[in-house]
């Protein structure tokens, strides 16, 4: 996935920052269309943005793990997907 910084691909970090911004913006658009009071936006905006971000992450994990082979298991019994330093 390109050059890495601390064993994390730089493009992956840029993708997360960009998607975080997009999630926050979509949350603002959703709340403006529903005319939510300002005092409730303090709670609902981060909540909606986090749901959008998690939905994107869940949809991209299978692609990164199977098609791009970016995610490998460091131990067969770990149950979690870990990025190996050699990837």
C-alpha positions in Angstrom: 0.0 0.0 0.0 2.9 2.3 -0.6 5.3 4.0 1.8 4.9 3.5 5.5 5.4 5.6 8.6 5.7 3.5 11.8 4.6 0.4 9.9 1.4 2.0 8.9 0.8 3.0 5.2 0.7 6.7 4.7 -2.2 6.4 2.3 -4.3 4.6 4.9 -3.8 7.5 7.4 -4.8 10.0 4.7 -7.9 7.8 3.9 -9.0 7.8 7.5 -8.5 11.6 7.9 -10.5 12.2 4.7 -13.3 9.9 5.7 -13.4 11.4 9.1 -13.9 14.8 7.5 -16.5 13.5 5.1 -18.4 11.7 8.0 -18.5 14.9 10.0 -19.8 16.9 7.0 -22.4 14.3 6.2 -23.5 14.4 9.9 -23.9 18.1 9.7 -26.0 17.8 6.5 -28.2 15.1 8.1 -28.8 17.2 11.3 -29.5 20.4 9.3 -32.2 18.6 7.3 -33.8 17.3 10.5 -33.6 20.7 12.2 -32.2 19.3 15.4 -31.8 21.9 18.3 -28.2 23.2 18.8 -27.9 21.8 22.3 -28.6 18.3 21.0 -26.0 18.6 18.2 -23.2 18.4 20.7 -24.1 14.7 21.2 -25.8 13.7 18.0 -23.2 15.1 15.5 -20.3 13.0 16.8 -22.6 10.0 17.2 -23.8 10.2 13.6 -20.3 10.8 12.2 -18.9 7.9 14.2 -21.6 5.6 12.8 -20.8 6.7 9.2 -17.1 6.2 9.9 -17.6 2.7 11.3 -19.9 1.7 8.4 -17.1 2.8 6.0 -14.5 0.9 8.0 -16.6 -2.3 8.1 -17.2 -2.1 4.4 -13.5 -1.6 3.5 -12.0 -4.3 5.8 -13.0 -7.2 3.7 -11.6 -5.5 0.6 -8.3 -4.8 2.3 -8.0 -8.3 3.8 -9.0 -10.3 0.7 -8.5 -8.4 -2.5 -5.6 -6.2 -1.6 -4.0 -8.7 0.9 -3.1 -5.8 3.1 -4.1 -7.5 6.3 -2.5 -10.7 7.5 -2.9 -12.7 10.7 0.2 -12.6 12.9 -1.0 -15.8 14.8 -3.7 -18.2 13.6 -5.4 -18.3 17.0 -5.4 -14.6 17.7 -8.8 -14.0 16.1 -7.9 -10.4 15.1 -6.4 -9.0 12.0 -3.0 -7.5 12.6 -0.8 -5.7 10.2 2.5 -7.4 10.0 5.6 -5.2 9.8 6.7 -7.0 6.6 3.5 -6.2 4.7 
